[in-house]
Amino acid sequence: LGIDKVIEEKGSFKKNQKVFNTDSMFGLVEQLHLNDDYIFCDDLGDEWADHITLNLLDPSINFIHSKHGKKSTSASNLHDVVGQGLKNLGNMFFSNEQFMDKINKTMYKNYISGSGVKTNIPRIRKSNKALDSDLKGLLKHFQLHRKCILSCSFISKNEITIEFNKLKNKQKVRGNIIQLLWIISSFSHAAKEANVIPIIYCDS
């Protein structure tokens, strides 16, 4: 994925900047979803996710929640981003009218960083003029599926696999590993119960 190259969540900002830094989580997410038909940055304000993407061929609606941090098996970082994902599961089942209203009210603006830097980064990161009709078609598609994606640079799949295998073999592990397992399981079960596919982007 290239997530090991990420050094910041959103990146640093300059007044005339037009794209997110390539070594930021936001920049990486946009590269990973480059082939999606629509990409929106919904960070800050009344956000449903950090990024929302639509793929007409897949066909899918993707809510992506990003979190950067040092490699760790601590449960606290994951708890924060899982919470963001779970509280917005209901928003994934928006109507055409709700989504277009959100686009018209909040997306035709440039991104302003949390520190107040006014950039030239459009919040509509990728689009075309057929959004309204494309969205109507997507929402009616019988194969439409929704993905809640957590993009977490602080998670190592190998490290977690080692710890979870210890549990499987009834070996002793630290308390935070039990918490980590519980949080991941809660995310997976809640998403599936909502008929949403749970996905975690992480380091190898």
N, C-alpha and C positions, 0 to 999 in steps of 0.2 A: 504493500500500500504506500510505502514511503513515509509512514507515520513516525519512523525513527528519526526523520530529519526535522520534525516539528520542534520549534523552540518557544513558540508563543501560541496562545489561543486565538487571538484576533489579529495580532501583529501590531506594529507601530504605525502611526499615521502622520501624514503630511497634508498640508492644505490642498494641494492640487492632485493628490494621489487618485488613481483611477481603478486600481485593482488591489485586492488583499495580497499581502506578502506571501510568496510561495512557501516560506518556511513557517507559516502560521497554520493552525488547524482549519481556519476558514478558507484559506487559499487551497489547502489540500482537499477539503471536501468538494470545492468547486471543480477541481481537476478530476476527482474520482467520479463526479456526476456530469462530466463534460458532455456526455452523449445523451443526457436527458433533454427533453424538448424545452422545458421551462425551469429556471432556477431563480428563486427569490430569497433574498436575505431578510429574514423577519426578526433579526436580533434587536433588542431594546424596544421599549414601548409595550403595547399590547401584543406580545409575541406568542405565537403558537409553537415556534421552534426557532433555532438559529438559522436554519435553511429549510425551505420547502421546495421540493422539486416534483415535476410531473413528467412521466415518461409515457408517451402515447403508444409505443409498440410493446412495451413490457407486459401489459399496461399497468402503471402503478402511481400511487401518491406516496411520497416519501417525506417524513418529518425527521430532520437530522438535528440532534442536540450535541454540541461539542464541549469538551472539557480537556484542558491541558494540565499536566503536572509531572513531577518527577516519578520515575518508575517506583511503584509501591504496591504491596498487597493490602494496604490499609483500606478499610471499608468507607471512610468518610468521603473521599472524592467521588467514589462511585455512587454513594448514597445521594449526593447532590444532583448529579446528572440523571440518575434513575427517577428521582422525584420530578424533575422537569419533564421527562418523557411521559411518566404516568399521568400527571395532571392534565396533559394535553391530548390524551388518547381520544377523548370525546370530540375534540376539535377536528380530528382526522375525518370525521363523517360529515363534513360541511356540505351545504347545498351550493349550487352554482351561484345563486344570489348572494349568499354569505361570503363566498370567496371573492367574487367580483367587487363586492362592497369593500372588502378589506384591501384589495388591490387599489381601488380608486381613492380610498381615503389615506392610505399610508405608504404605498409602494412607489408612487411617482415622485420620489424624493431621493436625494443623495444620502449616503450613510454618514451619520454623525457619531463619532466615537464616544465611549463612555466618559472620556475626559473633556469632551466638547469640541474636538477638532472637526471642522466641517470639510469633508473630503469631496472628491468628484466621483466617488464610487457609487454607481446607480444601485439602488436596492433591488431593482429588477435586473438580475444578472444575466439572464438569457430569456428571450421571448420572441414572439412575432405577433402580428396584428390579428391573428385568428384565435386568440386566447379564449374568448367567450364561447365560440362554437367548438373549439377543441375540448374545452372543459366539459361542456354539455355531453359531448360524445364519450369522453373518458368516464364520466360518472354513470353513463348508461351501459358501459361495456360489461358484458357478463363475466369477463375474466379479470376485472379490476381487482387489484389487491393493494393493501396499504402496509407500509413498512415504517416502524418506529426504529430509528437508527441512533445508537449512542456512539459518538466518535471520541475515543478516550486514549490519549497518548500515554497515560500513566499505567495502563494495563499491559502486562506481558502474557500472552497466551501460554508460553512455555512455563513460566513461573507458576501461573495458576493451575496448569495441568499437573505439575509436580505435586503441588499442595493437595489438590483434589484427589489425586491417586493415593496419597497418604491416607486420606479419609476413607477412601474405598477399601484400602487394605487394613483399616482399623488401627492406623498408626496415630500417634499423638501429633496434633497441630496447634498453633497459636490460636487464641480466641478470635482474632481478627479474620482468620480464614473461615471460621464458622459464620461470622457476620457477612463476609464476602459471598459465600455460597448462598446464604439466605437472601441477600439483596438481588443477586443474579436470578435466583429462582423466582423471587417475587416479581421481578420485571418480566421474565418470560411468561409466567402464568397469567399475569394481569393483561399483557398484550394479547396473548392467545385467546383469553376469555372475551376480549373486545374484538376478536376476529382481525387482529393486526399481527403482522410478522415481526418478531423481535430480532434485531441484528445489533452486534457490537463490532465496531471497527477498533482494532487494537494493534499493538506491536506483536511481532512474532515471538 
